[in-house]
Amino acid sequence: MAKGDPHKPKGRMSAYAFFVQACHKEHKKKNSDIPINFAVFSKKCFGRWKTMSGKEKSRFDDMAKQDKALYDEEMMSYMPAGKKGKKKNDPNAPKRPPNLVKKSPPRKRRSLTEMAEGDPRKPKGRMSAYAFFVLFCHEEHKKNSDIPINYAVFSKKCLGRWQTMSGKEKSRFDDMAKQDKARYDEEMMSYMPAGKSLQ
C-alpha cells in the first residue's frame, strides 16, 4: 500500500481498542512465554467487554475521550499534503523560496502503550482548552438528551462551536487548561519512572 501523509495525525482510538490493549498487557504479564492465539484472544476480549458494567468501562471511555479530543485538536491545525498554498494571500506579495519554508514537526501523541499500559503512578497527561470544551459538550449532551451520541456528528458540532466562540467564551476552558498544566508540572516534578531510582 502507498504510504500516507506522515504528518497526518494518527486516527483516534475507541474505548474497546484501549480495553484490548490492556488485555494484551495483562496476558503478557501472566503468560509471557505463551504466544497469543489472536482468534481465541479476540473472542475472549469481546466476551469480557460485553459482560462489563458501565463503571468498569468508564476508564477506557475516558481514555477514548481524551484521545479523541487530542485528535480533533491536531486535525484543526493539520494541512493535507498537496494543499499547501491554497490560502487567499496577496498575489503581488513576494514568494518565499521553498528552502526557507519551515515545516513544524507533527505533535507527538501518546501511544496506546503510554495511555493504556503505562506506569500507573505516572501523572495523567495535561489537557488542552479544547479537550476540556469537548468534555463539557459531552456532559451537556448527556444531561439534555437520552439519544446515544453519533461521534462523527458530535465532533463536527463541537469543532464548529469552538471555532465561532469568542476569546471571552473560551477563557473558562483556557483557565482549566492552565490549572491542569500546573497540576501536571507539579506532579511530574516528584514523579520517578518505574525502574529508575535516585543515584
Secondary structure, 3 states (H helix, E strand, C coil): CCCCCCCCCCCCCCHHHHHHHHHHHHHHHHCCCCCCCHHHHHHHHHHHHHHCCHHHHHHHHHHHHHHHHHHHHHHHCCCCCCCCCCCCCCCCCCCCCHHHCCCCCCCCCCCHHHHHHCCCCCCCCCCCHHHHHHHHHHHHHHHHCCCCCCHHHHHHHHHHHHHHCCHHHHHHHHHHHHHHHHHHHHHHHCCCCCCCCCC
